[in-house]
Amino acid sequence: MVFLGCNNIRSIKTGNGITTLEWLFLSKCETIHLGSNISDLSNVSLNNCVSITVDSNNKIFKEIDGNLYSKDG
């Protein structure tokens, strides 16, 4: 999933069929939810997000206290 020139997006919720987010630089995005199959975040900036959540079945990423981490470390 690629977002170019979508500067007014405030919230993103990826479905479980989405595996990749690329080129995501959204200055107004406040919330993002990563579905269970997201495995690649290439060139993604989440600096202004207030809320980051991750599906509990995601094998790659996890969220702890509003921060995004890889599950392997």
N, C-alpha and C positions, 0 to 999 in steps of 0.2 A: 504494500500500500504506500503510495507516494503522495505527499502533500506539498505542492509548490504554489506559492502565491495565494495561499488560503489563510491570510493573516487575521481574519476575524473569528476563527474557530475558537470556541471557549471550552469545549468538552469533546473527548474522543472515547468511545467504547468499542474496542475491537471484538468482533465475534470470534468464535472458536475456529472458524475456517481460515482466518488470517494468520500467516506465519511470519511476515516481515513488515517492519515499518522502516521506511527510508526517507531521508531528506525532510525531516520533520523539524522545522524551526518556526514555532508558533508563539509569538510574543504575548498573545492574549489568552492562550490555553491555560485553564485553571485546574481542570481535572482530566485524568486519563486512567482508563482501565485496560489492562493487558489481558487478553483472553488466554485460554489454556494452551494454545498452540503457538503463541509468539515465541520465536527462537532467535530472531535477529533484529537488532536495533542499529541500523547503519546511518551514521550522520544524523543523530537525533539529539535535540537540545530540549531538555525538560526544565530549564531554569526557573520559569515562572509558575510552574504547576504547584498548586496548593495541596492537591490530593492525588496521590498515585496509588492505585490498587492493582493487584495481580490475582488472577484466578488461582485458587488453591491447587488446582491440578496442573499448573504450568511447571514443566520439568526444568526450565532454564532460569527463570527469574522469581524473585520473592520481594516482598515489601516489608520493611521493618520501620515502624515509627515514621511513616511517610517518605522513606527513602528507598530507592530501588537498588537491589543487590542481585548478583548471580547466586544461584543455589549452591554452586560448588565452592564458594568461598567468599 
